[in-house]
Amino acid sequence: MFFYILRRIPQTVLVIFGVTLVTFIALQIGGDPTYLFVSERASPEEIEETRKMLGFDKPLHIQYLIYLSNLVQLDFGDSLYYRQPALTVILETLPATIELTIFSMLIAIFGSIPFGILAAIYRGKWIDGSLMAIAMLGQSIPSFWLGIMCILYISLNVSWLPISGHVPFLMLIFQGEFIQAFKNLPTTITYLILPSFAVAFYSVSRNARLIRSSMLEVLSQDYVRTARSKGLSEYIVIMKHAMRNAWLPVVTIIGLEFGFVISGVVVVEVIFAWPGLGRTVFDAISNRDIPLVQAAVVVISLFVIVINLITDLVYAKLDPRIKL
């Protein structure tokens, strides 16, 4: 396993290089960001001076090489909007996004498993049809529309849950304030429910259909029929024999989805005014804050790479036939 991880390091470096290159080129297409930091009445001399101060006067390939050189030293530069190191801004907002991602994935996992298993067990019956209809609906609804509907009907009409806001939990954990963090946990969960549901509803629907398909394939295998012929209860057959093999494709999807969710909560964070990394990236793009966008993309890429690596290791652990 150790040597497998070492072999993945060159791939990681190559992926990070490609991500930074694509991000750098995409941000430069929008034009010179210097004009965002000068007044409308600024003279050409003032504009040129600001351009030099921000480092935008150099050729693009020189700017990129300077960026790579600083990146190797873990120097992401200073945010043009917040006037502080970009990495500091990222680390301040990242815990809120991690909270939202973890809670969303918990809903996605524990919501899809019973739906998928029930649909497979009662294949062709009204339970199966109802659950698959809900799953089809869930895959058709955009998360931003679902978030707006949750705000309108759950927060405004019946006032069950707050519209927006955030009570820190992970940030307090990282700061060593464990008692205060766990005191805040019930309130934190209250603020997490609506945005997490908006993020996870699509995942619940897709995973339920995947689990159903995987379970149907496994339940038709000979070893499952043998287990039933031995007189084992249906619960033992499903949970001990069928689920272990049905989990293999599901684990892959969940691992990939974790990276997708952490990089795809931008719209939901904006709708619910969630002070996370997604909303910070959205504001940074609006303000053409190039260093902050680049730093956020690198951090998100690292998360996705690490999650994919963990998924591969778990996959090999679940199925001994797979060699790293």
C-alpha positions as CSV (number, residue, x, y, z in Angstrom):
1,M,0.0,0.0,0.0
2,F,2.8,2.4,0.9
3,F,4.5,1.9,-2.5
4,Y,1.1,2.3,-4.3
5,I,0.7,5.7,-2.6
6,L,4.2,6.7,-3.7
7,R,3.4,5.7,-7.3
8,R,0.4,8.0,-7.1
9,I,2.5,11.1,-6.1
10,P,3.7,11.8,-9.7
11,Q,0.1,11.6,-11.0
12,T,-0.9,14.0,-8.3
13,V,1.7,16.5,-9.3
14,L,0.7,16.2,-13.0
15,V,-3.0,16.8,-12.1
16,I,-2.2,19.8,-10.0
17,F,0.0,21.2,-12.8
18,G,-2.8,20.7,-15.3
19,V,-5.4,22.3,-13.0
20,T,-3.3,25.3,-12.3
21,L,-2.6,25.8,-16.0
22,V,-6.2,25.6,-17.1
23,T,-7.3,27.9,-14.2
24,F,-4.6,30.4,-15.1
25,I,-5.6,30.5,-18.7
26,A,-9.3,30.7,-18.0
27,L,-8.9,33.6,-15.6
28,Q,-6.8,35.5,-18.1
29,I,-9.4,35.2,-20.9
30,G,-11.7,37.7,-19.0
31,G,-9.3,40.6,-19.6
32,D,-7.0,42.7,-17.5
33,P,-8.2,42.8,-13.9
34,T,-6.2,46.0,-13.2
35,Y,-9.3,48.1,-14.0
36,L,-11.2,46.6,-11.1
37,F,-8.7,48.2,-8.7
38,V,-8.6,51.7,-10.0
39,S,-11.2,54.4,-10.2
40,E,-13.1,55.3,-13.4
41,R,-11.2,58.6,-13.5
42,A,-7.7,57.1,-13.1
43,S,-5.1,58.4,-15.4
44,P,-3.1,56.0,-17.7
45,E,-0.1,56.5,-15.3
46,E,-2.1,55.4,-12.3
47,I,-3.4,52.4,-14.2
48,E,0.1,51.4,-15.2
49,E,1.4,51.8,-11.7
50,T,-1.4,49.7,-10.3
51,R,-0.7,47.0,-13.0
52,K,2.9,46.9,-12.0
53,M,2.1,46.7,-8.3
54,L,-0.2,43.8,-8.9
55,G,2.3,42.0,-11.2
56,F,0.1,42.1,-14.3
57,D,2.6,44.0,-16.4
58,K,4.7,40.9,-17.0
59,P,4.1,38.4,-19.9
60,L,1.6,35.7,-19.1
61,H,4.1,32.9,-19.2
62,I,6.3,34.8,-16.8
63,Q,3.3,35.3,-14.5
64,Y,2.6,31.6,-14.6
65,L,6.1,30.6,-13.9
66,I,6.3,33.0,-10.9
67,Y,3.0,31.5,-9.7
68,L,4.3,27.9,-9.9
69,S,7.5,28.9,-8.1
70,N,5.5,30.4,-5.3
71,L,3.2,27.4,-5.2
72,V,6.1,25.0,-4.6
73,Q,6.8,27.1,-1.5
74,L,3.1,26.9,-0.5
75,D,2.9,30.6,-1.2
76,F,-0.5,31.3,-2.9
77,G,-0.1,35.0,-2.9
78,D,-2.3,37.7,-1.4
79,S,-5.9,38.1,-2.1
80,L,-6.5,41.2,-4.1
81,Y,-9.9,41.8,-2.5
82,Y,-9.3,40.8,1.2
83,R,-5.7,42.1,1.3
84,Q,-4.4,39.1,3.2
85,P,-2.8,35.8,2.2
86,A,-5.1,33.8,0.0
87,L,-4.4,30.6,1.9
88,T,-5.6,32.3,5.1
89,V,-8.9,33.2,3.5
90,I,-9.3,29.6,2.2
91,L,-8.6,28.0,5.6
92,E,-11.1,30.4,7.3
93,T,-13.9,29.3,5.0
94,L,-13.0,25.7,4.4
95,P,-14.4,24.2,7.7
96,A,-17.9,25.5,6.9
97,T,-17.8,23.8,3.5
98,I,-16.4,20.6,5.0
99,E,-19.3,20.6,7.5
100,L,-21.8,21.0,4.7
101,T,-20.2,18.3,2.5
102,I,-20.0,15.7,5.4
103,F,-23.6,16.3,6.4
104,S,-24.8,16.2,2.8
105,M,-22.9,12.9,2.2
106,L,-24.4,11.4,5.4
107,I,-27.9,12.2,4.0
108,A,-26.9,10.8,0.6
109,I,-25.6,7.6,2.0
110,F,-28.1,6.8,4.8
111,G,-31.0,8.0,2.6
112,S,-30.1,6.0,-0.5
113,I,-29.2,2.6,1.1
114,P,-32.7,1.8,2.5
115,F,-34.4,3.1,-0.6
116,G,-32.2,1.1,-2.9
117,I,-32.5,-2.1,-0.9
118,L,-36.3,-1.8,-0.5
119,A,-36.7,-1.2,-4.3
120,A,-34.6,-4.3,-5.1
121,I,-36.4,-6.5,-2.6
122,Y,-39.8,-5.5,-3.8
123,R,-38.9,-5.4,-7.5
124,G,-41.9,-4.8,-9.7
125,K,-44.2,-3.9,-6.9
126,W,-45.7,-0.5,-5.9
127,I,-42.9,0.2,-3.4
128,D,-40.3,-0.2,-6.1
129,G,-42.3,1.9,-8.6
130,S,-42.9,4.7,-6.0
131,L,-39.2,4.9,-4.9
132,M,-37.9,4.8,-8.4
133,A,-40.4,7.6,-9.4
134,I,-39.1,9.7,-6.5
135,A,-35.5,8.9,-7.6
136,M,-36.2,10.0,-11.2
137,L,-37.7,13.2,-9.9
138,G,-34.7,13.8,-7.6
139,Q,-32.3,13.5,-10.6
140,S,-34.4,16.0,-12.5
141,I,-34.6,18.8,-10.0
142,P,-31.6,21.3,-9.9
143,S,-30.2,21.9,-6.5
144,F,-30.5,25.7,-6.7
145,W,-34.3,25.4,-7.4
146,L,-34.7,22.9,-4.6
147,G,-32.9,25.2,-2.3
148,I,-35.1,28.2,-3.2
149,M,-38.2,26.0,-2.7
150,C,-36.9,24.9,0.7
151,I,-36.5,28.6,1.7
152,L,-39.9,29.6,0.5
153,Y,-42.0,26.7,2.0
154,I,-40.0,25.4,4.9
155,S,-38.3,28.6,6.2
156,L,-40.7,31.4,5.3
157,N,-44.2,29.7,5.3
158,V,-43.9,27.4,8.3
159,S,-40.7,28.7,9.9
160,W,-39.4,25.3,10.8
161,L,-35.8,25.9,10.0
162,P,-33.7,29.1,9.5
163,I,-33.2,30.6,6.1
164,S,-29.5,31.2,6.3
165,G,-26.6,31.5,8.7
166,H,-24.0,29.4,10.2
167,V,-22.8,28.4,13.7
168,P,-19.2,27.1,13.6
169,F,-18.3,23.6,14.7
170,L,-15.2,22.4,12.9
171,M,-13.5,25.8,13.2
172,L,-13.9,25.6,17.0
173,I,-12.6,22.0,16.9
174,F,-9.5,23.1,15.0
175,Q,-9.0,25.9,17.5
176,G,-9.2,23.5,20.4
177,E,-12.5,24.8,21.8
178,F,-14.1,21.4,22.1
179,I,-16.7,22.2,24.8
180,Q,-18.0,25.3,22.9
181,A,-18.0,23.3,19.7
182,F,-20.2,20.5,21.0
183,K,-22.5,23.1,22.7
184,N,-23.0,24.6,19.3
185,L,-23.6,21.3,17.5
186,P,-27.4,21.2,17.8
187,T,-27.7,24.7,16.5
188,T,-25.1,23.9,13.8
189,I,-27.2,21.0,12.6
190,T,-30.3,23.1,12.5
191,Y,-28.6,25.5,10.0
192,L,-27.2,22.6,8.1
193,I,-30.4,20.7,7.3
194,L,-31.8,22.7,4.4
195,P,-28.6,23.4,2.4
196,S,-27.5,19.8,3.0
197,F,-30.8,18.4,1.8
198,A,-30.6,20.7,-1.3
199,V,-27.1,19.3,-2.1
200,A,-27.9,15.7,-1.2
201,F,-31.3,15.1,-2.9
202,Y,-29.7,14.4,-6.3
203,S,-27.2,12.1,-4.7
204,V,-29.8,10.2,-2.8
205,S,-31.8,9.6,-6.0
206,R,-28.9,8.5,-8.1
207,N,-27.4,6.3,-5.4
208,A,-30.7,4.6,-4.7
209,R,-31.0,3.6,-8.3
210,L,-27.4,2.4,-8.4
211,I,-27.9,0.3,-5.2
212,R,-31.1,-1.2,-6.6
213,S,-29.4,-2.2,-9.8
214,S,-26.4,-3.6,-7.9
215,M,-28.6,-5.5,-5.4
216,L,-30.7,-7.0,-8.2
217,E,-27.6,-8.3,-9.9
218,V,-26.2,-9.8,-6.6
219,L,-29.5,-11.3,-5.5
220,S,-29.6,-13.4,-8.7
221,Q,-26.2,-15.0,-8.0
222,D,-25.9,-18.7,-7.0
223,Y,-24.3,-18.1,-3.6
224,V,-27.4,-16.0,-2.5
225,R,-29.7,-18.8,-3.5
226,T,-27.5,-21.2,-1.6
227,A,-27.6,-19.0,1.5
228,R,-31.4,-19.0,1.3
229,S,-31.6,-22.7,0.8
230,K,-29.7,-23.2,4.1
231,G,-32.6,-21.6,5.9
232,L,-30.9,-18.3,6.7
233,S,-33.2,-15.4,7.4
234,E,-33.8,-12.9,4.6
235,Y,-32.2,-10.2,6.8
236,I,-28.9,-12.2,7.1
237,V,-29.0,-13.0,3.3
238,I,-29.4,-9.3,2.4
239,M,-27.1,-7.7,4.9
240,K,-24.3,-10.3,5.2
241,H,-24.1,-12.0,1.8
242,A,-25.6,-9.6,-0.7
243,M,-24.7,-6.2,0.6
244,R,-20.9,-6.9,0.8
245,N,-20.7,-7.4,-3.0
246,A,-23.4,-4.9,-3.9
247,W,-21.3,-2.2,-2.1
248,L,-18.4,-2.4,-4.6
249,P,-19.8,-0.1,-7.3
250,V,-21.5,2.1,-4.7
251,V,-18.3,2.8,-2.8
252,T,-16.7,4.0,-6.1
253,I,-19.6,6.4,-6.8
254,I,-19.7,7.7,-3.2
255,G,-16.0,8.4,-3.2
256,L,-16.1,10.3,-6.5
257,E,-19.3,12.0,-5.4
258,F,-17.6,13.3,-2.2
259,G,-15.1,15.2,-4.3
260,F,-17.9,16.4,-6.6
261,V,-20.0,17.7,-3.7
262,I,-17.1,19.6,-2.0
263,S,-16.4,21.3,-5.3
264,G,-20.0,21.7,-6.4
265,V,-21.7,23.4,-3.5
266,V,-21.1,26.9,-4.8
267,V,-24.7,27.7,-5.9
268,V,-26.2,26.2,-2.7
269,E,-23.8,28.2,-0.5
270,V,-24.7,31.4,-2.3
271,I,-28.5,30.7,-2.0
272,F,-28.3,30.0,1.7
273,A,-25.6,32.6,2.4
274,W,-23.4,29.8,3.8
275,P,-19.9,31.3,4.7
276,G,-18.0,28.5,3.0
277,L,-15.4,28.0,0.3
278,G,-17.9,27.8,-2.5
279,R,-19.3,31.2,-1.7
280,T,-15.8,32.7,-1.3
281,V,-14.9,31.3,-4.7
282,F,-18.0,32.8,-6.2
283,D,-17.2,36.2,-4.8
284,A,-13.6,35.9,-5.8
285,I,-14.6,35.2,-9.4
286,S,-17.0,38.2,-9.4
287,N,-14.1,40.4,-8.1
288,R,-11.5,38.9,-10.4
289,D,-9.5,38.0,-7.4
290,I,-7.1,35.8,-9.3
291,P,-4.8,34.6,-6.4
292,L,-7.8,33.6,-4.3
293,V,-9.4,31.7,-7.2
294,Q,-6.2,29.9,-8.0
295,A,-5.6,29.0,-4.3
296,A,-9.2,27.6,-4.0
297,V,-8.9,25.5,-7.1
298,V,-5.6,23.9,-5.9
299,V,-7.1,23.2,-2.5
300,I,-10.2,21.6,-3.9
301,S,-8.1,19.6,-6.4
302,L,-6.0,18.2,-3.5
303,F,-9.2,17.2,-1.7
304,V,-10.6,15.4,-4.7
305,I,-7.2,13.6,-5.3
306,V,-7.0,12.5,-1.7
307,I,-10.6,11.3,-1.7
308,N,-10.1,9.3,-4.9
309,L,-7.0,7.7,-3.3
310,I,-8.9,6.7,-0.2
311,T,-11.7,5.3,-2.4
312,D,-9.2,3.1,-4.2
313,L,-7.8,1.8,-0.9
314,V,-11.3,1.1,0.5
315,Y,-12.3,-0.6,-2.8
316,A,-9.3,-3.0,-2.5
317,K,-10.1,-3.7,1.1
318,L,-13.7,-4.6,0.3
319,D,-12.7,-6.9,-2.5
320,P,-9.5,-9.0,-1.9
321,R,-9.4,-10.0,-5.6
322,I,-8.4,-6.4,-6.4
323,K,-4.7,-5.7,-6.3
324,L,-3.4,-2.2,-5.7
